[in-house]
Amino acid sequence: MKIKVGVFFGGNSVEHEISVISALQAINAFDTDKYDVVPVYVTKDNNYYCGEFISKIEEYTDIKGLINKSQRVIFVKGNRKAEIYKFPFKTFSNKMYDYIDIAFPIVHGTNVEDGTFQGFLSYLGVPVAGCDVISSAVGMDKYVMKTVLKYNKIPVLDCIRINSFDYENNKKAVVDKIKESLSFPIIIKPVNLGSSVGIKIAKDIQSLENAIEYSFEFSKEIVAEHAIENLKEINCSVLGDYESAEASECEEPLSKDEILSYKDKYMSSSSNKGMASVKRKCPAEIDDNVREKIRLLAVDTFKVLRCNGVVRIDFMIDNESQEIYVNEINTIPGSLAFYLWKESGINYKDLLTKIIQLALKRQREQEEINYSYDTDILKGFSFGGSKGAKGSKGVKF
């Protein structure tokens, strides 16, 4: 009997549309001899829809029309599966739509990739492909991630975290702190977004203030760090879990500007291919020693953050000092980084199968843990004046 895989995509994120591309790519690549795929589209107001048109990319030019001819659903925790019910319920009709054995979130950005959605899916009692709540949350928050990696001796650039309240109440103090701690040029980023959204490079005080205010449009917290001028960006994917993980081939994404922009990533002539359409050198033009150092750092980063499944880790090389830094981690990378694994000899179908196997392994391990501790602590409790507790000689509040 085939395993039913619920592929979730969309969600309340600025990277909603990219999630659609990534997920529909994956849906077309699953091993259909092993898996039945149930596509689940999550709208920007976090409603769930299934139906025959949900997996067709051309339908997403008219979201309202797609929703009107699709079935809204809700999820209910079942016995080792998540049951899918039609919503709203109708009297005297079949209320159950389908079920899934495993949840496979292919979502990007705040509110979905940051552990929020993983927590919801885990609560349904089914295995969840990819990173768990903790690794997703830490990976999404650039400041927290850098703090954890720095503590574990993994090289990252120093940064300053700024919140909008402090900036609005004392702009001068915040700007002074940044310019005293960091040298220009300075890059400003939302603390919890990807896809190069909300990022600007500042070369003086005026452009710094402009960059801060621009970044605050996308997040209430931002980070500032020195922008390496003579920069080479290298990406590497990692596949595995806490026991065993391997690094992919390295790539060098190519940008027309100072940073690899949203347009570079997703709005090329091949934008229906998502991250697979980015102009790149793969393998990256780096010597073997640098390549191996990056691949080792990628695996170390993956394990320190307790990741699972497939991730992509973005590195920066300072061409002047030759220092290598971890820039960020994508716990659900665009296009699931399948193009990097293709270069490493693993096709997309096998990559998806491996991710599912890792999720099932983690679920088996979690089922071996005892999550309950039986005591008699509630037997003697009373709230003092309640009718049901009359005559109790137990502890009172």
Secondary structure by P-SEA (a helix, b strand, c coil): cbbbbbbbccccccaaaaaaaaaaaaaacccccccbbbbbbbccccccccccccccccccccaaaaaaacccbbbbbcccbbbbbccccccccccccccccbbbbbccccccccaaaaaaaaaaccccccccaaaaaaaacaaaaaaaaaaacccccbbbbbcaaaaaacaaaaaaaaaacccccbbbbccccccccbbbbbccaaaaaaaaaaaaacccbbbbcccccbbbbbbbbbbbcccbbbbcbbbbbbbccccccccccccccccccccccccccccccccaaaaaaaaaaaaaaaaaaccccbbbbbbbbcccccccccccccccccccaaaaaaaacccaaaaaaaaaaaaaaaaaaaaacccbbbbcccccccccccccccccccccc
